[in-house]
Amino acid sequence: MKTIGHRDVFVPFLAGLIALAWIVLWAWERSPYGRYLGHGGTGGVEHGHSHALAQTVIYVGGWLLMTAAMMLPTTLPLVDIFRRMTRQRTDRTQLAALLIVGYLGVWLAFGFGAHLVDFGLHRVFEHNHWLTHNAWAFGAALLVVAGAFQFSSLKYRCLEKCRAPLAFVVAHWRGSDSRVQALKLGAHHGVYCVGCCWALMLLMFAVGTGNVGWMFALGAIMAVEKNVPWGRRLTAPLGAVLIAWGALIVLDHQWAWQA
């Protein structure tokens, strides 16, 4: 009974941290520093390299917070299964924490890379007159790419790994060198999660990285895809909607030019 009670405390505690992450994001978005949560607030090397570095640190920190809010809910089944498999160990809480650290570490690396690419794109946009006045094309392209990825074999392979947490833990957990193995387990799952969801996460660059409403919607979609029994059937229709959305943006601007 003591073991079950201890396990029952951990998952609600993690759920509380996720809720706290959402609250902090909501407050941050409405604060005077909300622009730093979105990728639009990262431009401006004219303020100096130290200023750019500070913006990068703030942005990556915001990305980690967004990942905790959006992606940790999708890993709760994995964490719960891992907790049950290690319930007889005295270090079970530490191992679960290392699993989460490994998982978030992969998403942090992805976010840092995405930020560098976005920073470079801002420089390209600033020196290209057409792109500066047609930024909508970039958003439309992201929507079409994200939609097309929903039909790819990589998407389905990674999604199947994410949808089978028990098989994943059994395949990667042996119990020896437990701390390193727990960290690697979280990182391995993070890699598959990035492989499954990277395109949807990048949609935030099209709809607004600092928009908590869009974060919640995208997070809910990814949670359904990964954890709900019928979630896999959502993948293709979502891809079709995203492609159609991108196409409508293009057509809308084409009609505006012709008018």
C-alpha positions as CSV (number, residue, x, y, z in Angstrom):
1,M,0.0,0.0,0.0
2,K,2.9,2.4,0.7
3,T,4.3,1.8,-2.8
4,I,1.0,2.5,-4.5
5,G,0.5,5.6,-2.4
6,H,3.9,6.9,-3.4
7,R,3.2,6.2,-7.0
8,D,-0.1,8.0,-6.7
9,V,1.6,11.1,-5.5
10,F,4.2,11.3,-8.3
11,V,1.8,11.5,-11.3
12,P,-0.4,14.2,-9.8
13,F,2.7,16.1,-8.8
14,L,3.9,15.9,-12.4
15,A,0.4,17.0,-13.6
16,G,0.6,19.9,-11.2
17,L,4.0,21.0,-12.7
18,I,2.4,20.8,-16.2
19,A,-0.5,23.0,-15.0
20,L,2.0,25.4,-13.4
21,A,3.9,25.6,-16.8
22,W,0.6,26.6,-18.5
23,I,0.0,29.3,-15.9
24,V,3.5,30.7,-16.2
25,L,3.1,30.8,-20.0
26,W,-0.3,32.6,-19.7
27,A,1.2,35.2,-17.3
28,W,4.3,35.6,-19.5
29,E,2.3,36.2,-22.6
30,R,0.4,39.0,-20.9
31,S,3.5,40.6,-19.4
32,P,5.7,43.4,-20.9
33,Y,8.1,40.6,-21.8
34,G,5.6,38.6,-23.8
35,R,7.4,39.5,-27.1
36,Y,10.4,37.4,-26.0
37,L,8.2,34.4,-25.8
38,G,7.5,34.6,-29.5
39,H,10.0,34.3,-32.3
40,G,9.3,37.8,-33.4
41,G,11.1,39.3,-30.4
42,T,14.4,37.7,-31.2
43,G,15.5,39.8,-34.1
44,G,17.8,42.8,-33.9
45,V,21.6,42.3,-33.9
46,E,21.7,46.0,-33.9
47,H,21.5,45.9,-30.1
48,G,24.8,44.0,-30.0
49,H,25.9,40.4,-29.6
50,S,25.3,40.3,-25.8
51,H,21.7,41.4,-26.4
52,A,21.2,38.8,-29.0
53,L,22.7,36.1,-26.6
54,A,20.3,37.2,-23.8
55,Q,17.4,37.0,-26.2
56,T,18.5,33.5,-27.2
57,V,18.7,32.4,-23.6
58,I,15.3,33.8,-22.9
59,Y,13.8,32.2,-26.0
60,V,15.3,28.8,-25.3
61,G,14.0,29.0,-21.7
62,G,10.6,29.8,-23.1
63,W,10.8,26.9,-25.5
64,L,11.6,24.5,-22.6
65,L,8.6,25.9,-20.7
66,M,6.4,25.4,-23.8
67,T,7.7,21.9,-24.2
68,A,6.9,21.0,-20.6
69,A,3.4,22.4,-21.0
70,M,2.7,20.9,-24.4
71,M,4.7,17.6,-24.6
72,L,4.9,16.3,-21.0
73,P,1.1,15.6,-21.0
74,T,1.7,13.2,-23.9
75,T,4.3,11.3,-21.9
76,L,2.3,10.6,-18.8
77,P,1.4,7.0,-19.9
78,L,5.2,6.3,-20.4
79,V,6.1,7.8,-17.0
80,D,3.3,5.9,-15.3
81,I,4.4,2.6,-16.8
82,F,8.0,3.3,-16.0
83,R,7.0,4.1,-12.4
84,R,5.1,0.8,-12.1
85,M,8.1,-1.2,-13.5
86,T,10.5,0.5,-11.0
87,R,8.1,0.6,-8.0
88,Q,10.2,-1.8,-5.9
89,R,13.3,0.4,-6.2
90,T,14.2,3.0,-3.6
91,D,15.5,5.4,-6.3
92,R,12.3,5.2,-8.4
93,T,11.5,8.9,-8.1
94,Q,15.0,9.9,-9.2
95,L,14.9,7.5,-12.1
96,A,11.5,8.9,-13.3
97,A,13.0,12.4,-12.9
98,L,16.0,11.4,-15.1
99,L,13.7,10.0,-17.7
100,I,11.9,13.3,-17.9
101,V,15.2,15.2,-18.0
102,G,16.3,13.1,-20.9
103,Y,13.0,13.6,-22.7
104,L,13.0,17.4,-22.3
105,G,16.7,17.6,-23.2
106,V,16.0,16.3,-26.7
107,W,13.2,18.8,-27.1
108,L,15.4,21.6,-25.8
109,A,18.1,20.7,-28.4
110,F,15.4,20.8,-31.1
111,G,14.1,24.1,-29.8
112,F,17.7,25.6,-29.8
113,G,18.2,24.4,-33.4
114,A,14.8,25.8,-34.5
115,H,15.7,29.1,-32.9
116,L,19.0,29.3,-34.8
117,V,17.2,28.6,-38.1
118,D,14.5,31.1,-37.3
119,F,17.2,33.7,-36.4
120,G,18.9,33.1,-39.7
121,L,15.6,33.4,-41.6
122,H,15.0,36.8,-39.9
123,R,18.3,37.9,-41.4
124,V,17.3,36.6,-44.8
125,F,13.9,38.3,-44.6
126,E,15.5,41.7,-43.6
127,H,17.6,41.6,-46.8
128,N,15.0,40.3,-49.2
129,H,12.4,42.9,-50.3
130,W,10.0,40.3,-51.6
131,L,10.1,38.1,-48.5
132,T,9.7,41.2,-46.3
133,H,6.4,42.1,-48.0
134,N,5.2,38.5,-48.5
135,A,5.9,36.9,-45.1
136,W,2.6,35.0,-45.5
137,A,4.3,32.8,-48.1
138,F,6.5,31.4,-45.3
139,G,3.5,30.6,-43.1
140,A,1.7,28.9,-46.0
141,A,4.7,26.8,-46.8
142,L,5.0,25.7,-43.2
143,L,1.4,24.6,-43.2
144,V,1.8,22.6,-46.4
145,V,5.0,21.0,-45.2
146,A,3.4,20.1,-41.8
147,G,0.4,18.7,-43.6
148,A,2.4,16.6,-46.0
149,F,4.5,15.2,-43.2
150,Q,1.3,13.8,-41.6
151,F,1.2,11.3,-44.5
152,S,4.9,10.3,-44.4
153,S,6.2,6.9,-43.3
154,L,8.5,8.6,-40.7
155,K,5.5,10.2,-39.1
156,Y,3.7,6.8,-38.7
157,R,6.8,4.9,-37.6
158,C,7.5,7.4,-34.8
159,L,3.9,7.7,-33.9
160,E,3.6,3.9,-33.4
161,K,6.6,4.1,-31.0
162,C,4.9,6.9,-29.1
163,R,1.6,5.0,-28.9
164,A,3.2,1.9,-27.4
165,P,4.8,3.1,-24.1
166,L,4.8,-0.4,-22.5
167,A,6.6,-2.0,-25.4
168,F,9.0,1.0,-25.5
169,V,9.9,0.7,-21.8
170,V,10.3,-3.1,-22.0
171,A,12.6,-2.7,-25.1
172,H,14.8,0.0,-23.5
173,W,14.9,-0.7,-19.7
174,R,17.1,-3.4,-18.3
175,G,17.7,-2.0,-14.8
176,S,21.5,-2.1,-14.9
177,D,23.4,1.2,-14.7
178,S,19.9,2.5,-13.9
179,R,20.5,6.3,-13.8
180,V,22.2,6.4,-17.2
181,Q,19.6,4.0,-18.6
182,A,16.7,6.0,-17.4
183,L,18.2,9.2,-18.9
184,K,18.7,7.3,-22.2
185,L,15.2,5.9,-22.1
186,G,13.8,9.4,-21.8
187,A,16.1,10.7,-24.6
188,H,15.2,7.8,-26.9
189,H,11.5,8.5,-26.4
190,G,12.2,12.2,-27.0
191,V,13.8,11.4,-30.3
192,Y,10.8,9.5,-31.5
193,C,8.5,12.2,-30.1
194,V,10.4,14.9,-32.1
195,G,10.3,12.6,-35.1
196,C,6.5,12.4,-34.7
197,C,5.7,15.9,-33.8
198,W,8.4,18.3,-35.1
199,A,6.3,19.6,-38.0
200,L,3.3,20.4,-35.7
201,M,5.6,22.1,-33.3
202,L,7.1,24.2,-36.1
203,L,3.6,25.4,-36.9
204,M,4.0,27.8,-33.9
205,F,6.3,29.7,-36.1
206,A,3.4,30.2,-38.5
207,V,0.6,30.9,-36.0
208,G,2.7,32.6,-33.3
209,T,5.1,31.0,-30.9
210,G,3.9,33.1,-28.0
211,N,0.2,32.4,-28.5
212,V,-0.9,30.3,-25.6
213,G,-4.2,29.4,-27.3
214,W,-2.4,27.9,-30.3
215,M,0.0,26.1,-27.9
216,F,-2.9,24.5,-26.1
217,A,-4.6,23.5,-29.4
218,L,-1.5,21.9,-30.8
219,G,-0.6,20.3,-27.6
220,A,-4.1,18.8,-27.4
221,I,-3.9,17.5,-30.9
222,M,-0.5,15.8,-30.3
223,A,-1.8,14.3,-27.0
224,V,-4.8,12.8,-28.8
225,E,-2.7,11.4,-31.6
226,K,-0.3,9.7,-29.2
227,N,-2.6,8.6,-26.3
228,V,-6.2,8.2,-27.4
229,P,-7.2,4.8,-28.9
230,W,-8.6,6.4,-32.1
231,G,-5.9,9.1,-32.2
232,R,-4.0,7.5,-35.1
233,R,-7.1,8.1,-37.3
234,L,-6.7,11.9,-36.7
235,T,-3.3,12.0,-38.5
236,A,-4.4,11.9,-42.1
237,P,-7.4,14.3,-41.8
238,L,-5.3,16.8,-39.9
239,G,-2.7,16.6,-42.7
240,A,-5.4,17.3,-45.3
241,V,-6.7,20.3,-43.3
242,L,-3.2,21.8,-42.9
243,I,-2.5,21.5,-46.7
244,A,-5.8,23.0,-47.5
245,W,-5.2,25.8,-45.0
246,G,-1.9,26.6,-46.7
247,A,-3.4,26.4,-50.1
248,L,-6.2,28.8,-49.1
249,I,-3.7,31.4,-47.9
250,V,-1.9,31.2,-51.3
251,L,-5.2,31.5,-53.2
252,D,-6.4,34.4,-51.0
253,H,-3.3,36.4,-51.8
254,Q,-3.5,35.5,-55.5
255,W,-7.1,36.8,-55.6
256,A,-5.9,40.0,-53.7
257,W,-3.3,40.6,-56.4
258,Q,-5.7,40.1,-59.2
259,A,-8.3,42.4,-57.6
